Amino acid sequence: MSHSPLEKAHSLLQRRKFSHAISLLESGNNPEFYRESFDYFLTAGIACLYLGDTGTASAYFQRARHIRMTDPTLLCAQAVIFLMRGYTDKAINYYVDVLDYDPNNKVALAAMEFIRTHGTYEEVIKAVDAGEIKRFYPPLGINPDLIKRIALSALAGLVLAFLILNFGNFSRTARGIRLPSSSGRADLSSLFLSVDEMGNAHKQDLSGGVCKYILTDSQIKKSYDLAMSNFQNYRENASQVEINRLLNSNASDSIKAKANMISTYFKEPTFDSLSDYNDNVEYLDVAKEPELYLGCTVAWSGRVSNAVTENGSYRCDLLVGYENMERVEGFVPLFFETAPYPAIDGERPVKVLAKIEVENGKILLRGRAVYQPVKRPS
């Protein structure tokens, strides 16, 4: 059974896939009549609102308002944007209109109570920064993906209980079972760009420094959104690349500061995670633009030479790509500062987990871990 783009967008909203919903609605393949559809503008606006893009959301809501002025969901959406900006008087007027049309509207009633008890500008801003204001967004309903996950978790719990009850020796045989982690990523809602930041994304005066990347406002916003979304998808390296792009660009100081804050939430990548998320950066890419990959973690193979332990550290040169002694992609200084230092055999291939640093435009590797086969190749 085929579904219209709007129906698909509604489903994506309910599943909290906001970027996908916007991409679908803004694609050039949609019928032209959607461009004059109230539902089209309202759905696109709600998706932008949940992504933190209140400027674009406001534009969509205004278009929807030209078509239909009395819709409670639209009025609640516009009211919460006024509330987030500290315009409580305007927000109250909109919520009063909502209650005229729908006296039992739970969102409007809760928002009015919030304004009554915590309506000062300072407390509203605190609620915005803490993400608490989202409870006044238009509700999306129950996420069907969440229901599936709960059902699967319940089924897994029943299976686990069955195994525990029926196998007294379960603790020994279950050591290889790896249960999915329930921990999620950090909440970065406080780092969403404000309307003012999106409207003034680039520096007007570039005389005070050198910018490697000159980006438009839309490119800056796209890069920042990628840094956020890549982090949420456990792709630290991909997020770091976008952060570096912004830090070396003409982006405003406030956007650079927020981008830098994203990296403080990173978890240390491992050999496994780099493989799982296909984010192991290639040496040749790093050699072209070292500053773009500063702080990324890599797992590079090769052999070592010129190893020495001095001044409390282990240093050597990593011959990247030379594990089969056929071709050297590059020579990179590698150092470990924390004892015990690795016992790397220069006669055997080695795989190194290390963080990229840059000094005078040259690549350095700060070692994290080493893997080396026990047996030498015959």
ZIFENTA-V843224 format. One record per residue. N is the residue number from 1. RES is the residue in one letter. SS is DSSP state (hx for helix, st for strand, lp for the rest). PHI is phi in radians with two decimals (999 if undefined). D_CENTER is the distance of its C-alpha to the mean C-alpha in Angstrom with 1 decimal. Layout:
BEGIN
[[N/RES/SS/PHI/D_CENTER] [N/RES/SS/PHI/D_CENTER]]
END
This chain:
BEGIN
[[1/M/lp/999/33.4] [2/S/lp/-1.44/31.5] [3/H/lp/-2.19/29.4] [4/S/lp/-1.27/29.0] [5/P/hx/-0.99/25.7] [6/L/hx/-1.14/25.8] [7/E/hx/-1.11/26.3] [8/K/hx/-1.14/23.5] [9/A/hx/-1.13/21.2] [10/H/hx/-1.03/22.6] [11/S/hx/-1.11/21.7] [12/L/hx/-1.14/18.1] [13/L/hx/-1.07/17.9] [14/Q/hx/-1.11/19.5] [15/R/lp/-1.55/17.1] [16/R/lp/1.13/14.1] [17/K/lp/-1.73/13.0] [18/F/hx/-1.22/13.0] [19/S/hx/-1.09/11.9] [20/H/hx/-1.11/14.4] [21/A/hx/-1.10/17.0] [22/I/hx/-1.13/16.8] [23/S/hx/-1.04/17.1] [24/L/hx/-1.13/20.0] [25/L/hx/-1.23/21.8] [26/E/hx/-1.58/21.5] [27/S/lp/-1.18/22.7] [28/G/lp/-1.36/26.3] [29/N/lp/-1.59/27.7] [30/N/lp/-1.37/28.1] [31/P/lp/-1.00/31.6] [32/E/hx/-1.10/32.7] [33/F/hx/-1.16/33.8] [34/Y/hx/-1.11/30.3] [35/R/hx/-1.19/30.1] [36/E/hx/-2.03/32.7] [37/S/lp/-1.71/31.4] [38/F/hx/-1.01/30.6] [39/D/hx/-1.08/28.4] [40/Y/hx/-1.05/26.4] [41/F/hx/-1.17/25.7] [42/L/hx/-1.13/25.0] [43/T/hx/-1.11/22.5] [44/A/hx/-1.10/20.6] [45/G/hx/-1.13/20.7] [46/I/hx/-1.13/19.5] [47/A/hx/-1.06/16.4] [48/C/hx/-1.13/15.7] [49/L/hx/-1.05/16.5] [50/Y/hx/-1.19/14.1] [51/L/hx/-1.42/11.2] [52/G/lp/1.64/12.8] [53/D/lp/-1.60/14.7] [54/T/hx/-1.24/18.1] [55/G/hx/-1.13/20.0] [56/T/hx/-1.18/19.7] [57/A/hx/-1.03/20.1] [58/S/hx/-1.05/23.3] [59/A/hx/-1.12/24.6] [60/Y/hx/-1.13/24.3] [61/F/hx/-1.12/25.8] [62/Q/hx/-1.15/28.6] [63/R/hx/-1.12/29.4] [64/A/hx/-1.13/29.6] [65/R/hx/-1.17/31.8] [66/H/hx/-1.15/34.3] [67/I/hx/-1.62/34.8] [68/R/lp/-2.57/34.9] [69/M/lp/-1.68/35.2] [70/T/lp/-1.94/35.8] [71/D/lp/-1.35/32.9] [72/P/hx/-1.06/31.7] [73/T/hx/-1.11/28.1] [74/L/hx/-1.10/27.9] [75/L/hx/-1.09/29.7] [76/C/hx/-1.11/27.4] [77/A/hx/-1.14/24.3] [78/Q/hx/-1.21/26.1] [79/A/hx/-1.09/27.4] [80/V/hx/-1.19/24.1] [81/I/hx/-1.18/22.9] [82/F/hx/-1.04/26.2] [83/L/hx/-1.09/25.7] [84/M/hx/-1.10/22.3] [85/R/lp/-1.55/24.1] [86/G/lp/1.56/27.0] [87/Y/lp/-1.57/29.5] [88/T/hx/-1.18/30.8] [89/D/hx/-1.08/34.1] [90/K/hx/-1.14/32.6] [91/A/hx/-1.05/30.3] [92/I/hx/-1.07/33.4] [93/N/hx/-1.03/35.4] [94/Y/hx/-1.21/32.8] [95/Y/hx/-1.15/32.6] [96/V/hx/-1.09/36.5] [97/D/hx/-1.09/36.5] [98/V/hx/-1.01/34.3] [99/L/hx/-1.23/36.7] [100/D/hx/-1.14/39.6] [101/Y/hx/-1.52/38.4] [102/D/lp/-2.50/36.9] [103/P/lp/-1.04/38.5] [104/N/lp/-1.82/36.6] [105/N/lp/-1.11/33.1] [106/K/hx/-1.17/31.1] [107/V/hx/-1.15/28.1] [108/A/hx/-1.12/30.6] [109/L/hx/-1.10/32.8] [110/A/hx/-1.16/30.0] [111/A/hx/-1.17/28.8] [112/M/hx/-1.11/32.4] [113/E/hx/-1.16/32.9] [114/F/hx/-1.08/29.8] [115/I/hx/-1.11/31.2] [116/R/hx/-1.12/34.6] [117/T/hx/-1.74/33.5] [118/H/hx/-2.39/30.5] [119/G/lp/-1.51/31.0] [120/T/lp/-1.27/31.2] [121/Y/hx/-1.01/28.8] [122/E/hx/-1.10/27.6] [123/E/hx/-1.25/26.9] [124/V/hx/-1.12/25.1] [125/I/hx/-1.11/22.7] [126/K/hx/-1.06/22.2] [127/A/hx/-1.14/21.4] [128/V/hx/-1.13/18.9] [129/D/hx/-1.08/17.2] [130/A/lp/-1.45/17.3] [131/G/lp/1.39/16.0] [132/E/hx/-1.24/19.5] [133/I/hx/-1.19/20.3] [134/K/hx/-1.10/18.3] [135/R/hx/-1.22/21.3] [136/F/hx/-1.76/23.2] [137/Y/lp/-1.23/21.0] [138/P/lp/-0.96/22.9] [139/P/lp/-1.15/22.7] [140/L/lp/-1.83/21.2] [141/G/lp/1.48/23.3] [142/I/lp/-1.31/22.7] [143/N/lp/-1.27/19.9] [144/P/hx/-1.09/22.0] [145/D/hx/-1.14/19.4] [146/L/hx/-1.15/19.6] [147/I/hx/-1.06/23.4] [148/K/hx/-1.08/23.3] [149/R/hx/-1.12/21.3] [150/I/hx/-1.11/23.8] [151/A/hx/-1.10/26.6] [152/L/hx/-1.15/25.5] [153/S/hx/-1.13/25.1] [154/A/hx/-1.11/28.5] [155/L/hx/-1.11/30.0] [156/A/hx/-1.10/28.7] [157/G/hx/-1.13/30.2] [158/L/hx/-1.14/33.5] [159/V/hx/-1.13/33.6] [160/L/hx/-1.10/32.9] [161/A/hx/-1.08/35.5] [162/F/hx/-1.08/37.9] [163/L/hx/-1.14/37.5] [164/I/hx/-1.13/38.0] [165/L/hx/-1.23/41.1] [166/N/hx/-1.81/42.6] [167/F/lp/-2.30/42.0] [168/G/lp/-1.12/43.2] [169/N/lp/-1.71/41.9] [170/F/hx/-1.06/38.4] [171/S/hx/-1.04/36.9] [172/R/hx/-1.41/38.2] [173/T/hx/-1.40/37.2] [174/A/hx/-1.63/33.7] [175/R/hx/-1.10/32.5] [176/G/hx/-1.48/30.8] [177/I/lp/-1.37/28.8] [178/R/lp/-2.02/25.1] [179/L/lp/-1.37/23.8] [180/P/lp/-1.12/20.1] [181/S/lp/-1.28/18.2] [182/S/lp/-1.63/17.8] [183/S/lp/-1.41/15.4] [184/G/lp/-1.79/11.8] [185/R/lp/-1.44/8.9] [186/A/lp/-1.15/9.6] [187/D/lp/-1.42/9.7] [188/L/lp/-1.81/8.2] [189/S/hx/-1.05/10.5] [190/S/hx/-1.22/12.8] [191/L/hx/-1.75/10.7] [192/F/lp/-1.05/10.8] [193/L/lp/-1.24/13.2] [194/S/lp/-1.36/16.8] [195/V/hx/-1.05/19.2] [196/D/hx/-1.12/21.2] [197/E/hx/-1.14/18.4] [198/M/hx/-1.21/17.6] [199/G/hx/-1.37/21.3] [200/N/lp/-2.28/21.9] [201/A/lp/-1.27/19.0] [202/H/st/-2.00/21.3] [203/K/lp/-1.27/24.1] [204/Q/lp/-1.42/27.6] [205/D/lp/-1.98/29.4] [206/L/lp/-1.84/28.5] [207/S/lp/-1.25/31.8] [208/G/lp/-1.52/30.4] [209/G/lp/-2.98/28.4] [210/V/lp/-1.91/27.5] [211/C/lp/-1.92/24.4] [212/K/lp/-1.32/23.7] [213/Y/st/-2.12/21.5] [214/I/lp/-1.73/22.9] [215/L/lp/-2.03/20.3] [216/T/lp/-1.38/21.0] [217/D/hx/-1.02/19.3] [218/S/hx/-1.17/17.6] [219/Q/hx/-1.19/16.5] [220/I/hx/-1.11/15.1] [221/K/hx/-1.10/13.1] [222/K/hx/-1.09/11.9] [223/S/hx/-1.10/10.9] [224/Y/hx/-1.15/9.1] [225/D/hx/-1.07/7.3] [226/L/hx/-1.15/6.5] [227/A/hx/-1.05/5.5] [228/M/hx/-1.19/2.9] [229/S/hx/-1.19/2.6] [230/N/hx/-1.11/4.0] [231/F/hx/-1.06/3.4] [232/Q/hx/-1.10/3.6] [233/N/lp/-1.65/6.1] [234/Y/lp/1.14/7.7] [235/R/lp/-1.95/8.0] [236/E/hx/-1.04/8.7] [237/N/hx/-1.07/11.2] [238/A/hx/-1.10/9.5] [239/S/hx/-1.17/7.0] [240/Q/hx/-1.08/10.4] [241/V/hx/-1.05/12.3] [242/E/hx/-1.19/10.6] [243/I/hx/-1.08/11.1] [244/N/hx/-1.10/14.6] [245/R/hx/-1.05/15.3] [246/L/hx/-1.19/14.9] [247/L/hx/-1.13/16.9] [248/N/lp/-1.78/19.6] [249/S/st/-2.06/19.8] [250/N/lp/-1.57/21.6] [251/A/st/-1.08/18.6] [252/S/lp/-1.13/20.0] [253/D/hx/-1.09/20.2] [254/S/hx/-1.19/18.2] [255/I/hx/-1.19/15.1] [256/K/hx/-1.08/15.6] [257/A/hx/-1.12/16.0] [258/K/hx/-1.17/12.8] [259/A/hx/-1.06/10.9] [260/N/hx/-1.10/13.1] [261/M/hx/-1.15/12.2] [262/I/hx/-1.00/8.5] [263/S/hx/-1.16/10.4] [264/T/lp/-1.23/12.7] [265/Y/lp/-1.67/10.5] [266/F/lp/-1.16/10.4] [267/K/lp/-1.78/12.8] [268/E/lp/-1.16/15.6] [269/P/lp/-1.12/15.4] [270/T/lp/-2.13/18.6] [271/F/hx/-0.93/20.8] [272/D/hx/-1.17/19.9] [273/S/hx/-1.17/16.0] [274/L/hx/-1.10/16.4] [275/S/hx/-1.26/18.7] [276/D/hx/-1.08/16.8] [277/Y/lp/-1.82/13.7] [278/N/lp/0.92/16.0] [279/D/lp/-1.98/14.4] [280/N/lp/-1.36/17.7] [281/V/lp/-1.23/18.4] [282/E/lp/-1.40/22.0] [283/Y/hx/-1.04/24.5] [284/L/hx/-1.10/25.8] [285/D/hx/-1.19/22.5] [286/V/hx/-1.15/22.1] [287/A/hx/-1.09/25.8] [288/K/hx/-1.26/25.4] [289/E/lp/-2.43/22.7] [290/P/hx/-0.99/22.5] [291/E/hx/-1.11/20.8] [292/L/hx/-1.25/17.8] [293/Y/hx/-1.98/17.2] [294/L/lp/-1.01/18.2] [295/G/lp/1.56/16.7] [296/C/lp/-1.27/15.5] [297/T/st/-1.80/17.2] [298/V/st/-2.20/19.6] [299/A/st/-2.11/22.2] [300/W/st/-1.92/25.2] [301/S/st/-1.80/28.6] [302/G/st/2.89/32.0] [303/R/st/-2.42/34.9] [304/V/st/-1.91/35.6] [305/S/st/-2.57/38.5] [306/N/st/0.98/40.0] [307/A/st/-1.26/38.6] [308/V/st/-2.69/39.9] [309/T/st/-1.94/39.4] [310/E/st/-2.72/40.1] [311/N/lp/0.91/39.3] [312/G/lp/1.32/37.4] [313/S/st/-2.50/35.0] [314/Y/st/-1.84/35.0] [315/R/st/-2.27/34.6] [316/C/st/-2.81/35.1] [317/D/st/-1.87/34.3] [318/L/st/-1.69/32.0] [319/L/st/-1.55/33.5] [320/V/st/-1.18/30.4] [321/G/lp/1.43/31.3] [322/Y/lp/-1.72/34.8] [323/E/lp/-1.07/34.6] [324/N/lp/-1.72/37.3] [325/M/lp/0.99/39.2] [326/E/lp/-1.98/39.1] [327/R/lp/-2.62/36.7] [328/V/lp/-1.78/34.9] [329/E/lp/-1.34/31.7] [330/G/st/3.13/31.8] [331/F/st/-1.83/32.9] [332/V/st/-2.26/30.3] [333/P/st/-1.09/31.3] [334/L/st/-2.20/29.8] [335/F/st/-2.46/30.4] [336/F/st/-2.10/30.0] [337/E/lp/-1.81/30.8] [338/T/lp/-1.94/30.8] [339/A/lp/-1.30/33.9] [340/P/lp/-1.30/34.8] [341/Y/lp/-1.41/34.3] [342/P/lp/-1.21/33.9] [343/A/lp/-1.69/37.1] [344/I/lp/-1.66/36.2] [345/D/lp/-1.52/39.1] [346/G/lp/-1.17/39.3] [347/E/lp/-1.52/41.3] [348/R/lp/-2.18/38.5] [349/P/lp/-1.07/35.1] [350/V/st/-2.49/32.2] [351/K/st/-2.10/28.4] [352/V/st/-2.05/26.5] [353/L/st/-1.73/23.1] [354/A/st/-2.66/22.5] [355/K/st/-1.77/20.3] [356/I/st/-1.39/20.9] [357/E/st/-2.15/22.8] [358/V/st/-2.28/24.7] [359/E/st/-2.34/28.2] [360/N/lp/0.96/30.3] [361/G/lp/1.38/28.2] [362/K/st/-1.84/28.7] [363/I/st/-1.41/26.4] [364/L/st/-2.19/26.8] [365/L/st/-2.07/25.4] [366/R/st/-1.69/25.1] [367/G/st/-1.16/25.9] [368/R/st/-2.06/24.1] [369/A/st/-2.76/26.0] [370/V/st/-2.37/28.6] [371/Y/st/-2.17/29.7] [372/Q/lp/-2.45/33.2] [373/P/lp/-0.99/35.5] [374/V/lp/-1.22/38.5] [375/K/lp/-1.63/41.0] [376/R/lp/-1.33/41.8] [377/P/lp/-1.14/41.8] [378/S/lp/-1.39/45.4]]
END
